[in-house]
Amino acid sequence: MMPFPLAPEVEDRLRIALRLAAETAFQAGDEDVQPADLVRALFEDAMKVLRQLPDKESGWLYVIRSPSPAVSYTQAEVWVAWAETMEQIRKGEYSSDVLVRTRSPNAKEIARMEAVFELRHLLRGRNLARDWKILCRLADGTDYRKLARSMECSRQTIYHVREMQSEAIAHRLLHLMPLEVSMPRASGKKYPENCKRPLEKSAVSE
């Protein structure tokens, strides 16, 4: 199967987005920035921009222009996320300021967001819709445990999909990576605190 080619203008936007993500990581003191790290940063930035869009425009992007809507949030999940946010505010974990919509993103930020949504075509495996949803939901701040429950799979599957697909996308984008970014290393990252147990089988085939 031939790799899906990204349009030149999409690659240009991704190149800029990757450079901005790398600069942010370096400024934060990360001296070992990996390509897959930048891919995950791209998703986080894209979901942040999507949240900043006015509701009507955001919905239109979901339906028409973005491949993410059908695999991101159902209406029920939106209400659950809202309830969880309100509970976190009540407990003092979040400030009520999170309910205030920030400024609308500019045209360049929206263009980079749309370019990130094109990365869906670079996923590998058989469960592409599920894996895309996992990437988007994690980038939007959903907890591993809650996402595993809603997806009816293990936390280890969620983590493995995130790592595997991030690396798959990063491999396809190596020619766009900033020169300062480290070459991909063998996967040896520790599991997050809530994903301790190692995988017993490939999550790709689930």
Steps between C-alpha positions, in 0.01 A plus 500: 500500500647833392544766772240774493665817362439824685437809289794744479308774681414256779867406536595867514255560785617190683863604465420831670290330768781254575753780528275692741444187708874434514574857608243469778655173620853639496391812687345274764839336552447174311841411356394170341204586280389202292297512177211312664499757782446774243219306335317479831560872551344567159185318605482690828536832319239402240244401762570823689429702185184299437376580852564870441282516189149643538250218551335540161829504310641217707198288418531584132865395501403177670243416237658629181872555516646289775531121499486506880130559582356159445769346716549767765196579713138396506248738657485275805879516537488880479257509793713254698811714440308810612383327818854383575635853454237642736588236759871585472418869548293412807796306645735790430703306243413755230423870512162614371702694243510183289135568416588829334564467129836642402563711193405357164795348312639680198498371143851354521418306817184362341694402187755311711218328689347384173841372388528294818160346433638378167734274697215255538604367161842403640370260765581133463321186609141382474321706765560842352180666624559375854865601498423847365242550773754397763758747370249786492347424839838472674616821333186666631591404856287191558639277775628154403264324741189684384589456136563128548158460659321690223691311229450166680867406487794492741709797607800322352323489163439875518866564580627260236281651228620848593866397481471284190299746291706800613814321387337392172404858420839631610675256267302639207582857603874462559581710195303788656660483846723783627870414482538535878260212568660171604479199274236247612624277778396147584179501697601491864273755658343423833128456520305788653416454867152367416630261229746286690456146368675402174296393201439131457395527135499756224235767543498556126309181433230555762 
